[in-house]
Amino acid sequence: MESNLYQAPASEIITPESENSGLALYVIAPWKFTLLFWATLGIYDVYWNFKNWQSQKDIRQKEIQPVGRALFSIFFFASLLKTINSENEGKAKPLPVALMATLYILSYLISTVSDRAAANMDTFGVLDLVSLALLPISWAVMLKAQKAINLSQGDEHGLLNNRLTLANGIWILLGAALWGLILLGLASGYFPEQTDTFLDTLIKAVP
């Protein structure tokens, strides 16, 4: 067959995330996952769980409720890890489900209990820092799971979801504001006089 001289050369096309509807699990570049997780203080966890279960519902036709599983992820995280292993069977070493699920659940429970206890205290203490201190554990567990997900879907580096979107930018800005409020609250608890002086100066500087 003769080639068409006027035909554009074939090239590899990377489908944008919004059009990436044929995967059984949620693919995202590890660096982007890390940025969104930390920028939102781990709140991205909920969306991440939802997207994975939604993909399973759409592609594997599972009779599940993605929203419920995302909101109550501690009850379904082990099941998600088993699902990842199932999707990744024959491609990589299985994830240690028991260990990863235990770390995820314990970090969530300890963080929740410490936050509620700290809210009932009049002064700042160690409990106010527990949630932040446990974030690296949740991040490490989920990042390991994400790398296995990418591999299972034939996109080890997450190239299908490797760019920041406008929605991502909005969440990052909201997360930055939340980080600012938390740091300001910690500063006012440990350094009240300096914080008051800083705020007074900032208010006076506003025209």
C-alpha positions as CSV (number, residue, x, y, z in Angstrom):
1,M,0.0,0.0,0.0
2,E,1.4,3.4,-0.9
3,S,1.9,5.9,1.9
4,N,0.0,9.2,1.9
5,L,2.6,12.0,1.7
6,Y,0.1,14.4,3.1
7,Q,-0.8,12.3,6.1
8,A,0.5,13.5,9.5
9,P,3.0,11.2,11.0
10,A,1.7,8.9,13.7
11,S,2.7,9.8,17.2
12,E,2.0,8.5,20.7
13,I,-1.0,10.1,22.2
14,I,-1.3,10.5,26.0
15,T,-4.9,10.7,27.1
16,P,-5.7,13.5,29.5
17,E,-6.9,12.5,33.0
18,S,-10.5,13.6,32.2
19,E,-10.6,11.2,29.3
20,N,-8.8,8.4,31.1
21,S,-11.9,6.3,31.7
22,G,-10.8,2.9,30.7
23,L,-8.6,2.0,33.7
24,A,-9.7,-0.2,36.5
25,L,-7.8,1.9,39.1
26,Y,-6.8,5.5,39.5
27,V,-3.5,6.4,37.9
28,I,-1.6,9.5,38.9
29,A,2.1,10.4,38.8
30,P,3.8,9.8,42.2
31,W,5.1,13.4,42.3
32,K,1.6,14.8,41.7
33,F,0.1,12.5,44.3
34,T,2.6,13.6,46.8
35,L,2.0,17.3,46.1
36,L,-1.7,17.0,46.4
37,F,-1.6,14.9,49.5
38,W,0.7,17.3,51.4
39,A,-0.9,20.5,50.0
40,T,-4.3,19.4,51.4
41,L,-2.9,17.9,54.6
42,G,-4.0,14.4,53.6
43,I,-7.6,15.4,52.7
44,Y,-6.7,14.2,49.2
45,D,-7.0,10.7,50.7
46,V,-10.8,10.9,50.4
47,Y,-10.7,11.7,46.7
48,W,-8.1,9.1,46.0
49,N,-10.1,6.4,47.6
50,F,-13.2,7.5,45.8
51,K,-11.5,7.5,42.4
52,N,-10.1,4.0,42.8
53,W,-13.5,2.5,43.9
54,Q,-15.3,4.5,41.1
55,S,-12.9,3.0,38.6
56,Q,-13.6,-0.5,39.9
57,K,-17.4,0.1,39.7
58,D,-17.2,1.4,36.2
59,I,-14.7,-1.0,34.7
60,R,-15.1,-4.1,36.7
61,Q,-18.9,-3.6,37.2
62,K,-18.7,-4.1,41.0
63,E,-21.8,-3.4,43.0
64,I,-20.2,-0.9,45.4
65,Q,-20.7,2.6,46.7
66,P,-17.5,4.6,46.0
67,V,-18.6,7.6,48.1
68,G,-19.3,5.5,51.1
69,R,-16.1,3.5,50.8
70,A,-14.1,6.8,50.4
71,L,-15.7,8.4,53.5
72,F,-15.2,5.3,55.6
73,S,-11.9,4.2,54.0
74,I,-10.5,2.6,57.2
75,F,-13.1,-0.2,56.8
76,F,-12.3,-0.7,53.1
77,F,-8.6,0.1,52.7
78,A,-7.5,-3.6,53.2
79,S,-10.0,-4.5,50.5
80,L,-8.6,-1.9,48.2
81,L,-5.1,-3.2,48.7
82,K,-6.3,-6.7,47.9
83,T,-7.9,-5.3,44.7
84,I,-4.7,-3.7,43.7
85,N,-2.8,-7.0,44.2
86,S,-5.5,-8.7,42.1
87,E,-5.1,-6.2,39.3
88,N,-1.3,-6.5,39.6
89,E,-1.1,-10.3,39.7
90,G,1.8,-11.6,37.7
91,K,3.3,-8.2,37.2
92,A,4.9,-7.4,40.6
93,K,5.3,-8.6,44.1
94,P,2.0,-8.3,46.1
95,L,1.6,-5.5,48.6
96,P,1.8,-6.5,52.2
97,V,-1.9,-6.0,52.9
98,A,-1.9,-6.7,56.6
99,L,1.0,-4.3,57.4
100,M,-0.1,-1.5,55.2
101,A,-3.7,-1.6,56.3
102,T,-2.7,-1.7,59.9
103,L,-0.5,1.4,59.6
104,Y,-3.2,3.2,57.6
105,I,-5.9,2.5,60.1
106,L,-3.9,3.1,63.2
107,S,-2.6,6.5,61.9
108,Y,-6.2,7.5,61.2
109,L,-7.6,6.4,64.5
110,I,-4.8,7.9,66.6
111,S,-5.0,11.1,64.7
112,T,-8.8,11.3,65.2
113,V,-8.6,10.6,68.9
114,S,-5.7,13.1,69.5
115,D,-7.5,15.8,67.6
116,R,-10.7,15.4,69.7
117,A,-8.7,15.3,72.9
118,A,-6.7,18.4,71.9
119,A,-9.9,20.3,71.1
120,N,-11.1,19.9,74.7
121,M,-7.8,21.3,76.1
122,D,-7.4,25.0,76.9
123,T,-3.6,25.0,76.2
124,F,-1.5,23.7,73.4
125,G,0.4,20.5,73.9
126,V,1.9,17.5,72.2
127,L,-1.6,16.3,71.1
128,D,-1.8,19.3,68.8
129,L,1.1,17.9,66.8
130,V,0.1,14.2,66.6
131,S,-1.9,14.5,63.4
132,L,0.8,16.3,61.6
133,A,3.4,13.8,62.9
134,L,1.3,10.9,61.5
135,L,0.8,12.3,58.0
136,P,4.1,10.8,56.7
137,I,2.9,7.3,57.6
138,S,-0.3,7.7,55.7
139,W,1.5,9.3,52.8
140,A,4.1,6.5,52.6
141,V,1.5,3.7,52.7
142,M,-0.7,5.4,50.0
143,L,2.3,6.2,47.8
144,K,3.4,2.6,47.8
145,A,-0.1,1.6,46.9
146,Q,-0.2,4.2,44.1
147,K,3.0,2.9,42.6
148,A,1.5,-0.5,42.5
149,I,-1.6,0.9,40.9
150,N,0.3,2.6,38.2
151,L,2.2,-0.6,37.4
152,S,-1.0,-2.6,37.3
153,Q,-2.5,-0.3,34.8
154,G,0.6,-0.3,32.5
155,D,1.6,3.2,33.4
156,E,4.4,2.9,35.9
157,H,5.2,6.7,36.0
158,G,1.6,7.9,35.8
159,L,2.1,9.7,32.5
160,L,-1.7,9.7,31.9
161,N,-2.1,12.0,34.9
162,N,1.1,13.9,35.1
163,R,0.0,17.5,34.8
164,L,-1.7,19.9,37.2
165,T,-5.2,21.0,36.3
166,L,-7.1,24.2,37.3
167,A,-9.0,22.1,39.9
168,N,-5.7,20.9,41.3
169,G,-4.5,24.5,41.6
170,I,-7.6,25.5,43.5
171,W,-7.2,22.7,45.9
172,I,-3.5,23.6,46.4
173,L,-4.4,27.2,47.2
174,L,-7.1,26.1,49.6
175,G,-4.7,23.7,51.2
176,A,-2.1,26.5,51.5
177,A,-4.6,28.6,53.3
178,L,-5.4,25.7,55.7
179,W,-1.7,25.2,56.3
180,G,-1.4,28.9,57.2
181,L,-4.3,28.7,59.7
182,I,-2.8,25.7,61.3
183,L,0.7,27.1,61.6
184,L,-0.8,30.4,62.9
185,G,-2.8,28.5,65.5
186,L,0.3,26.5,66.6
187,A,2.3,29.7,66.8
188,S,-0.3,31.5,68.9
189,G,-0.3,28.5,71.3
190,Y,3.4,28.3,71.7
191,F,4.4,31.9,71.1
192,P,1.4,34.0,72.0
193,E,3.1,37.3,72.5
194,Q,5.2,37.1,69.3
195,T,2.1,36.0,67.3
196,D,0.0,38.9,68.6
197,T,2.7,41.4,67.7
198,F,3.0,39.9,64.2
199,L,-0.8,40.1,63.7
200,D,-1.0,43.6,65.0
201,T,1.8,44.7,62.6
202,L,0.1,42.9,59.7
203,I,-3.2,44.5,60.4
204,K,-1.7,48.0,60.6
205,A,0.1,47.4,57.3
206,V,-3.2,46.8,55.5
207,P,-4.4,50.0,53.9
